[in-house]
Amino acid sequence: MNVPRPIVSDVSDVSASHPHPSENGSMRPPEYAQPDGLYGASEIAAHLFGDETRVKKVYNLHHRVRPPHRFPIYRMAGQLVALRSEIKAWFALQREAQSSNDAASQDEAA
């Protein structure tokens, strides 16, 4: 069933609901802009790999890794978004899981 979309009578209604580029060119919507947020694949790539051009690796992390090990990247307004705090916690969990797997394999070998 197709529901008709509301007609926007004023241009200000449209500008309030759609993101605009900020001074640095990123499409950072103000409603979820956070100091620990990374907005866009290039910003996430720069944080993770130190290189904005490694965007393909970010998309691979988002699409190829399945739960429960999925990398904490989300889509908001058609853009990838990540939080530095969640990335740090994800790395800590991966490190903990790896060390427990290493300990289990050493016990089996003994």
C-alpha positions as CSV (number, residue, x, y, z in Angstrom):
1,M,0.0,0.0,0.0
2,N,1.4,3.3,-1.0
3,V,1.1,6.1,1.5
4,P,1.3,9.6,0.0
5,R,4.1,11.7,1.3
6,P,3.3,15.0,2.9
7,I,3.7,18.0,0.8
8,V,6.3,20.4,2.1
9,S,4.9,23.9,2.0
10,D,8.0,25.8,3.2
11,V,11.6,25.4,2.2
12,S,12.7,25.7,5.8
13,D,10.9,22.4,6.6
14,V,13.2,20.7,4.1
15,S,16.4,22.2,5.4
16,A,15.6,21.2,9.0
17,S,15.2,17.5,8.1
18,H,18.2,17.2,5.7
19,P,21.9,17.4,6.6
20,H,24.1,20.1,5.2
21,P,27.8,20.0,4.7
22,S,29.8,21.4,7.6
23,E,32.8,23.7,7.3
24,N,35.1,20.7,6.6
25,G,32.8,19.3,3.9
26,S,31.5,16.3,5.8
27,M,27.7,15.6,6.0
28,R,27.4,15.8,9.7
29,P,23.7,16.1,10.8
30,P,23.5,18.2,14.0
31,E,21.0,15.9,15.8
32,Y,23.6,13.2,16.4
33,A,26.9,15.0,16.1
34,Q,28.9,13.8,19.1
35,P,32.5,14.6,20.1
36,D,33.4,11.0,20.0
37,G,31.6,10.3,16.7
38,L,33.2,9.5,13.4
39,Y,31.0,10.5,10.4
40,G,31.6,8.9,7.0
41,A,33.8,6.1,5.8
42,S,36.8,8.4,5.2
43,E,36.7,9.8,8.8
44,I,36.5,6.2,10.2
45,A,39.3,5.1,7.9
46,A,41.5,8.0,9.1
47,H,40.9,7.0,12.7
48,L,41.5,3.3,12.2
49,F,44.2,3.2,9.6
50,G,45.6,6.7,9.7
51,D,44.7,7.1,6.0
52,E,41.4,8.6,4.6
53,T,41.8,6.7,1.4
54,R,41.4,3.2,3.0
55,V,37.6,3.5,2.7
56,K,37.2,0.1,1.1
57,K,38.5,-1.6,4.3
58,V,35.9,0.3,6.3
59,Y,33.1,-1.0,4.0
60,N,34.6,-4.5,4.2
61,L,34.5,-4.3,8.0
62,H,30.9,-3.2,7.8
63,H,29.7,-5.8,5.4
64,R,31.8,-8.9,5.8
65,V,32.1,-9.4,9.5
66,R,29.0,-11.0,11.0
67,P,27.6,-10.9,14.5
68,P,28.7,-11.4,17.3
69,H,32.1,-10.1,16.0
70,R,30.6,-7.3,13.9
71,F,32.6,-4.1,13.9
72,P,30.5,-1.2,15.5
73,I,29.6,0.8,12.5
74,Y,26.1,1.9,11.8
75,R,24.2,3.7,9.0
76,M,22.5,7.0,9.7
77,A,21.1,9.1,7.0
78,G,22.8,7.0,4.4
79,Q,26.2,7.5,6.0
80,L,28.4,5.2,8.0
81,V,28.8,6.4,11.6
82,A,31.0,5.0,14.4
83,L,31.8,6.0,18.0
84,R,35.4,6.0,19.1
85,S,34.3,4.6,22.5
86,E,32.5,1.7,20.9
87,I,35.5,1.0,18.6
88,K,37.8,1.0,21.7
89,A,35.5,-1.5,23.5
90,W,35.3,-3.7,20.4
91,F,39.1,-3.9,20.2
92,A,39.2,-4.8,24.0
93,L,36.7,-7.6,23.5
94,Q,38.6,-9.0,20.5
95,R,41.8,-8.9,22.5
96,E,40.2,-10.7,25.4
97,A,38.7,-13.4,23.1
98,Q,42.0,-13.9,21.4
99,S,43.9,-14.3,24.7
100,S,41.2,-16.8,26.0
101,N,41.5,-18.8,22.7
102,D,45.3,-18.8,23.0
103,A,45.0,-20.1,26.6
104,A,42.6,-22.8,25.6
105,S,44.8,-24.0,22.8
106,Q,47.8,-24.1,25.1
107,D,45.8,-26.3,27.6
108,E,44.9,-28.7,24.8
109,A,48.5,-29.0,23.7
110,A,49.7,-29.9,27.2
